[in-house]
Amino acid sequence: MGKEFKEWYVQNACNRQAFDLEKAPFKTDDATLVAKVGACTLCPFNSINQGSLFGDGKQICTKSSCYATKKTKTLLNLIDEVKKDGRLLIPKFRSYNSDSQDNQLILSIMEENGLEIHLLDDMDILTEPVKPTAESIRNEYHWQDWTDEEVNEELEERRESYNEEVEAYANAPDNGYSKGVIVDPNTYVAQEALMKVEEEATPDVHSLPIDKKKMDDCTPTEKIQKMNTREVRKKELENNKQFQDVIKMVRESEYHNTKKTLSTDEMVAFCFTLFENHLSWYSQRDFFKGFLGNTEKKSRAEVVEQFRKNFKKEYFHKLIRFVMARQVHFGELNHTNNHVNIAFYTAVRPYLKKDIEAIEAEYEEKRIKREKRLQERIAKLERENELLKSA
């Protein structure tokens, strides 16, 4: 590739054509899965058999067609197993995401093999609880510099939840749950679980739903339920109006002219503004996994308070830098003709000076060659012009 070489060209090519065998949905020493190719452990396309191509001990499959064949065969074998056992096989996605290519493919394979289709939306699923440890919590929150005391507090909360989950899992068969399998539509990695189809309440044809009934037609119990529901709704509407009034007042006040340095609460608020309003779902997943901490079984107010309690300025800085890098303008706007681009180019230069200078040098070399050729052509045309004048 010569001077056009870029490291990420090679990285992208490897990612598209290479697969980590440690994460494969099949046993790599199984020589019978696809008999004519044999076991991965002896295969020349396994990087571990070709020296340290991807690092010591790294097993990477470099023959994508073979990997895809084994992966599909694994899924078909799993389908045969669940059909014999009468278990449900549930692809690991919800209906809102069913249009993706991988999800449509696994649905078509399941339909072709006569399986009843259920998605996560349809199921109540219990997976075997994993006992929390201090080490697992530190790994989950590796981006936070937690003290031992903070880890122990989180561990205590997790243990309480774990005990409840263990009890629920143990009693699941008595509550209508049966064994099933969840399969990832991208990797075909399968996980056993207890599950049951969520049942919708059968409507009583002899009576209207409470929300459709007039108050005079309700029983005393239904009247209490109706009144409580109305009160909840009234509070929601009041909160909406209260919030709008406060924000209107803030916008009309001198708040934005306050000369004080941002408070911790203001930085927390701005973190949520950036995280929720300026980061896509993919960015939240790929670059900020666990950023808000453990949000499971917590209300929105509890999530905010948890983040506020554990807040560090590094989180604020990370979000700002990430968003800045994605709010620049491309096309006809660049680092010489646009305020946003010029400011960002200047700001990021001290951090990545060598990398930026390398790119600049590459473009400068191209520019010098192009201008040299241009000057040569212009000089030639000028000589031709002089000859025409003297003729």
C-alpha positions as CSV (number, residue, x, y, z in Angstrom):
1,M,0.0,0.0,0.0
2,G,3.0,2.3,0.3
3,K,2.4,5.7,1.6
4,E,-1.4,5.0,1.5
5,F,-1.0,2.5,4.4
6,K,-3.2,3.1,7.4
7,E,-3.2,0.8,10.4
8,W,-7.0,0.9,10.7
9,Y,-7.4,-0.5,7.1
10,V,-5.7,-3.7,8.4
11,Q,-7.7,-3.6,11.6
12,N,-11.0,-3.4,9.8
13,A,-10.1,-6.1,7.4
14,C,-9.1,-8.4,10.3
15,N,-12.4,-7.7,12.2
16,R,-14.5,-8.6,9.1
17,Q,-12.6,-11.8,8.4
18,A,-11.4,-13.1,11.8
19,F,-13.3,-14.5,14.7
20,D,-12.2,-15.1,18.3
21,L,-12.6,-18.9,18.9
22,E,-12.8,-18.4,22.6
23,K,-16.2,-16.8,22.0
24,A,-17.4,-19.3,19.5
25,P,-20.8,-21.0,20.1
26,F,-19.3,-24.4,19.5
27,K,-16.5,-26.5,21.0
28,T,-13.3,-25.9,19.1
29,D,-12.1,-29.4,19.7
30,D,-15.2,-31.0,18.2
31,A,-14.1,-32.8,15.0
32,T,-17.6,-34.1,14.2
33,L,-19.5,-30.8,14.0
34,V,-18.5,-30.4,10.3
35,A,-16.7,-33.7,9.7
36,K,-14.8,-32.7,6.5
37,V,-13.0,-29.8,8.1
38,G,-12.4,-31.3,11.5
39,A,-11.6,-29.6,14.8
40,C,-10.5,-26.0,15.1
41,T,-7.7,-26.9,17.5
42,L,-5.8,-28.6,14.6
43,C,-6.8,-26.2,11.8
44,P,-4.1,-24.2,10.0
45,F,-6.5,-21.3,9.8
46,N,-6.5,-21.1,13.6
47,S,-3.9,-18.4,14.4
48,I,-2.5,-20.3,17.4
49,N,-1.2,-22.8,14.9
50,Q,0.7,-20.1,13.0
51,G,2.7,-18.5,15.7
52,S,1.7,-15.3,17.6
53,L,-0.3,-13.6,14.8
54,F,-2.7,-12.0,17.3
55,G,-0.7,-12.3,20.6
56,D,0.3,-15.2,22.7
57,G,-2.4,-17.8,23.2
58,K,-4.9,-16.0,21.0
59,Q,-7.1,-18.3,19.0
60,I,-8.4,-16.5,16.0
61,C,-10.2,-18.2,13.1
62,T,-9.1,-16.6,9.8
63,K,-11.4,-18.6,7.5
64,S,-14.8,-16.8,7.7
65,S,-16.7,-19.2,5.5
66,C,-15.8,-22.2,7.7
67,Y,-16.6,-20.3,10.9
68,A,-20.0,-19.3,9.4
69,T,-20.7,-23.0,8.5
70,K,-19.9,-24.3,12.0
71,K,-21.9,-21.5,13.6
72,T,-25.0,-22.3,11.5
73,K,-24.6,-26.1,12.1
74,T,-24.5,-25.3,15.8
75,L,-27.8,-23.4,15.6
76,L,-29.4,-26.2,13.6
77,N,-28.2,-28.8,16.2
78,L,-29.6,-26.6,19.0
79,I,-33.0,-26.4,17.1
80,D,-33.1,-30.2,16.9
81,E,-32.4,-30.5,20.6
82,V,-35.1,-28.1,21.7
83,K,-37.7,-29.7,19.4
84,K,-36.9,-33.2,20.9
85,D,-37.1,-31.8,24.5
86,G,-40.1,-29.6,23.9
87,R,-38.3,-26.5,25.1
88,L,-38.7,-23.0,23.8
89,L,-35.9,-21.3,21.9
90,I,-36.0,-17.5,22.2
91,P,-33.8,-15.2,20.1
92,K,-32.3,-12.5,22.2
93,F,-33.9,-9.4,20.9
94,R,-37.2,-7.4,21.2
95,S,-39.8,-6.6,18.5
96,Y,-38.6,-3.0,18.0
97,N,-35.3,-4.4,16.8
98,S,-36.6,-7.3,14.7
99,D,-35.9,-5.7,11.3
100,S,-32.1,-6.1,11.5
101,Q,-30.4,-8.5,9.1
102,D,-29.1,-10.9,11.8
103,N,-32.5,-10.9,13.6
104,Q,-34.4,-11.6,10.4
105,L,-32.1,-14.4,9.4
106,I,-32.5,-16.3,12.7
107,L,-36.2,-15.9,12.6
108,S,-36.4,-17.3,9.1
109,I,-34.2,-20.3,10.2
110,M,-36.5,-21.0,13.1
111,E,-39.6,-20.7,11.0
112,E,-38.2,-23.1,8.3
113,N,-37.5,-25.6,11.1
114,G,-41.0,-25.4,12.5
115,L,-40.3,-23.6,15.7
116,E,-42.9,-21.4,17.4
117,I,-41.7,-17.8,17.4
118,H,-41.5,-15.9,20.6
119,L,-39.4,-12.8,21.3
120,L,-38.2,-11.4,24.6
121,D,-41.3,-9.1,24.7
122,D,-43.5,-12.2,25.0
123,M,-41.6,-14.0,27.7
124,D,-41.0,-13.8,31.5
125,I,-37.4,-15.1,31.8
126,L,-35.3,-16.1,34.8
127,T,-31.6,-16.8,34.3
128,E,-29.5,-18.5,37.0
129,P,-28.4,-15.8,39.5
130,V,-24.7,-15.0,39.6
131,K,-23.3,-14.4,43.1
132,P,-21.8,-10.9,43.3
133,T,-18.3,-10.4,44.5
134,A,-16.1,-7.3,45.2
135,E,-14.0,-8.2,42.2
136,S,-17.0,-8.4,39.9
137,I,-18.2,-5.0,41.1
138,R,-14.7,-3.5,40.6
139,N,-14.6,-4.9,37.0
140,E,-18.1,-3.6,36.2
141,Y,-17.2,-0.1,37.5
142,H,-13.5,-0.2,36.4
143,W,-13.9,3.3,35.1
144,Q,-14.7,4.6,38.6
145,D,-12.0,4.8,41.2
146,W,-14.2,3.4,44.0
147,T,-12.9,3.1,47.6
148,D,-13.3,-0.2,49.5
149,E,-16.1,1.3,51.4
150,E,-18.1,2.2,48.3
151,V,-17.5,-1.3,46.8
152,N,-18.7,-2.9,50.0
153,E,-21.8,-0.8,50.1
154,E,-22.7,-1.8,46.5
155,L,-21.8,-5.4,47.3
156,E,-24.2,-5.4,50.3
157,E,-27.1,-4.2,48.0
158,R,-26.2,-6.7,45.4
159,R,-26.3,-9.6,47.9
160,E,-29.8,-8.6,49.0
161,S,-31.0,-8.7,45.4
162,Y,-29.1,-11.9,44.8
163,N,-30.8,-13.7,47.7
164,E,-34.2,-12.6,46.3
165,E,-33.2,-13.8,42.8
166,V,-32.1,-17.2,44.1
167,E,-35.4,-17.7,45.9
168,A,-37.4,-16.7,42.8
169,Y,-35.2,-19.0,40.6
170,A,-35.7,-22.0,43.0
171,N,-39.5,-21.5,43.2
172,A,-39.8,-20.9,39.4
173,P,-40.9,-24.4,38.4
174,D,-43.8,-24.2,40.9
175,N,-44.9,-20.9,39.4
176,G,-45.3,-22.2,35.8
177,Y,-41.7,-21.7,34.5
178,S,-40.1,-24.4,32.4
179,K,-36.6,-24.9,30.9
180,G,-35.8,-23.0,27.7
181,V,-32.9,-21.6,25.8
182,I,-32.0,-18.0,24.8
183,V,-29.8,-17.6,21.7
184,D,-27.8,-14.5,20.6
185,P,-28.8,-13.7,17.0
186,N,-25.3,-12.4,16.1
187,T,-23.0,-15.1,17.7
188,Y,-25.5,-18.0,18.2
189,V,-24.1,-18.4,21.7
190,A,-26.9,-20.1,23.8
191,Q,-27.8,-19.7,27.4
192,E,-30.2,-21.9,29.4
193,A,-33.0,-20.2,31.3
194,L,-36.3,-20.7,33.0
195,M,-39.2,-19.1,31.1
196,K,-42.9,-18.9,30.6
197,V,-45.1,-17.0,28.1
198,E,-46.5,-13.9,29.6
199,E,-50.2,-14.2,29.9
200,E,-52.5,-11.3,29.1
201,A,-55.5,-10.9,31.4
202,T,-58.6,-12.4,29.7
203,P,-61.2,-9.6,29.4
204,D,-64.5,-10.1,31.1
205,V,-67.1,-9.8,28.4
206,H,-69.7,-9.0,31.0
207,S,-68.1,-5.9,32.3
208,L,-66.2,-2.9,30.9
209,P,-62.7,-2.0,32.1
210,I,-62.7,0.2,35.1
211,D,-61.3,3.2,33.2
212,K,-64.2,2.9,30.8
213,K,-66.8,2.8,33.5
214,K,-68.7,5.7,35.0
215,M,-68.1,6.3,38.7
216,D,-71.8,5.5,39.5
217,D,-71.5,2.1,37.8
218,C,-68.4,1.0,39.8
219,T,-68.3,-1.1,43.0
220,P,-66.8,0.6,46.1
221,T,-63.5,-1.2,45.5
222,E,-63.5,-0.1,41.9
223,K,-64.3,3.5,42.9
224,I,-61.3,3.6,45.2
225,Q,-59.1,2.2,42.4
226,K,-60.5,4.8,40.0
227,M,-60.0,7.7,42.4
228,N,-56.4,6.6,43.2
229,T,-55.6,6.4,39.4
230,R,-57.1,9.8,38.8
231,E,-55.0,11.2,41.7
232,V,-51.8,9.7,40.2
233,R,-52.6,11.3,36.9
234,K,-53.3,14.7,38.5
235,K,-49.9,14.6,40.2
236,E,-48.2,13.8,36.9
237,L,-50.0,16.8,35.2
238,E,-49.1,19.1,38.1
239,N,-45.5,18.1,38.0
240,N,-45.4,18.8,34.2
241,K,-46.9,22.2,34.8
242,Q,-44.6,23.0,37.8
243,F,-41.5,22.0,35.8
244,Q,-42.5,24.2,32.8
245,D,-43.2,27.2,35.1
246,V,-39.8,26.8,36.8
247,I,-37.9,26.4,33.5
248,K,-39.7,29.4,32.0
249,M,-38.7,31.5,35.1
250,V,-35.0,30.2,34.9
251,R,-34.8,31.1,31.2
252,E,-36.0,34.6,31.9
253,S,-33.8,35.1,34.9
254,E,-30.1,36.1,35.1
255,Y,-29.1,32.5,35.8
256,H,-27.0,32.3,32.6
257,N,-25.0,35.4,33.6
258,T,-23.9,33.9,36.9
259,K,-20.2,34.3,37.2
260,K,-19.6,31.4,39.7
261,T,-17.8,28.3,38.5
262,L,-20.1,25.4,37.7
263,S,-21.3,23.5,40.8
264,T,-21.1,19.7,41.0
265,D,-24.9,19.5,40.6
266,E,-24.7,21.7,37.4
267,M,-22.0,19.4,36.0
268,V,-24.1,16.4,36.8
269,A,-27.1,18.0,35.1
270,F,-24.9,18.7,32.0
271,C,-23.6,15.1,32.0
272,F,-27.2,13.9,31.7
273,T,-28.0,16.5,29.0
274,L,-25.0,15.2,26.9
275,F,-25.6,11.5,27.6
276,E,-29.3,11.5,26.9
277,N,-29.6,14.1,24.2
278,H,-26.3,13.9,22.3
279,L,-25.2,10.3,22.5
280,S,-26.8,7.7,20.2
281,W,-27.8,4.3,21.7
282,Y,-24.7,2.8,20.0
283,S,-22.4,5.3,21.5
284,Q,-23.9,4.8,25.0
285,R,-23.4,1.1,24.6
286,D,-19.9,1.0,23.0
287,F,-18.2,3.9,24.7
288,F,-20.1,4.6,28.0
289,K,-21.2,1.1,29.2
290,G,-22.0,1.3,32.9
291,F,-21.4,5.1,32.9
292,L,-24.5,5.7,35.0
293,G,-23.8,2.8,37.3
294,N,-26.1,0.0,38.1
295,T,-29.6,1.2,36.9
296,E,-31.4,-2.1,37.3
297,K,-34.5,-1.8,39.5
298,K,-33.9,1.9,40.2
299,S,-36.1,4.8,39.4
300,R,-34.9,7.7,37.3
301,A,-34.5,9.8,40.4
302,E,-32.5,7.1,42.1
303,V,-30.2,6.8,39.0
304,V,-29.5,10.5,39.1
305,E,-28.9,10.5,42.8
306,Q,-26.5,7.5,42.4
307,F,-24.6,9.2,39.7
308,R,-24.5,12.5,41.7
309,K,-23.1,10.6,44.7
310,N,-20.3,8.9,42.7
311,F,-19.6,11.9,40.5
312,K,-16.1,12.9,39.5
313,K,-15.0,15.7,37.1
314,E,-13.4,13.1,34.9
315,Y,-16.9,11.9,33.8
316,F,-17.8,15.5,32.9
317,H,-14.6,16.0,30.9
318,K,-14.9,12.6,29.1
319,L,-18.5,13.4,28.0
320,I,-17.6,16.9,26.7
321,R,-14.6,15.6,24.8
322,F,-16.6,12.7,23.3
323,V,-19.4,15.0,22.2
324,M,-17.1,17.7,20.8
325,A,-15.4,15.1,18.6
326,R,-18.8,14.2,17.1
327,Q,-20.2,17.7,16.7
328,V,-17.7,19.0,14.2
329,H,-18.9,19.7,10.6
330,F,-17.7,17.9,7.4
331,G,-18.4,18.4,3.7
332,E,-17.4,21.9,2.6
333,L,-16.6,23.0,6.2
334,N,-13.2,22.3,7.6
335,H,-10.5,23.4,10.1
336,T,-9.8,26.6,8.1
337,N,-13.3,28.0,7.4
338,N,-15.6,27.1,10.2
339,H,-15.6,28.4,13.8
340,V,-16.5,25.0,15.5
341,N,-14.0,23.1,13.4
342,I,-11.2,25.6,14.0
343,A,-11.7,25.7,17.7
344,F,-11.8,21.9,18.0
345,Y,-8.8,21.4,15.8
346,T,-6.9,23.9,18.0
347,A,-8.1,22.3,21.3
348,V,-7.3,18.7,20.4
349,R,-3.8,19.4,19.0
350,P,-1.9,19.4,22.3
351,Y,-3.2,15.9,23.1
352,L,-2.5,14.3,19.8
353,K,0.2,16.5,18.4
354,K,2.4,13.8,16.8
355,D,-0.6,12.0,15.2
356,I,-2.0,15.3,13.8
357,E,1.4,16.4,12.6
358,A,1.8,13.1,10.8
359,I,-1.5,13.5,8.9
360,E,-0.6,17.1,8.2
361,A,2.7,16.1,6.8
362,E,1.1,13.6,4.5
363,Y,-1.3,16.1,3.1
364,E,1.5,18.8,2.9
365,E,3.6,16.4,0.8
366,K,0.6,15.8,-1.6
367,R,0.0,19.5,-1.7
368,I,3.6,20.4,-2.5
369,K,3.7,17.8,-5.4
370,R,0.4,19.1,-6.8
371,E,1.5,22.7,-6.7
372,K,4.9,21.8,-8.3
373,R,3.0,20.1,-11.1
374,L,0.7,23.1,-11.4
375,Q,3.7,25.6,-11.6
376,E,5.3,23.5,-14.3
377,R,2.1,23.4,-16.4
378,I,1.7,27.2,-15.9
379,A,5.3,27.9,-16.9
380,K,4.9,25.7,-20.0
381,L,1.7,27.6,-21.0
382,E,3.4,30.9,-20.4
383,R,6.3,29.9,-22.7
384,E,3.8,28.9,-25.3
385,N,2.0,32.3,-24.9
386,E,5.3,34.1,-25.4
387,L,6.0,32.2,-28.6
388,L,2.6,33.1,-29.9
389,K,3.2,36.8,-29.2
390,S,6.6,36.8,-30.9
391,A,5.3,35.0,-34.0
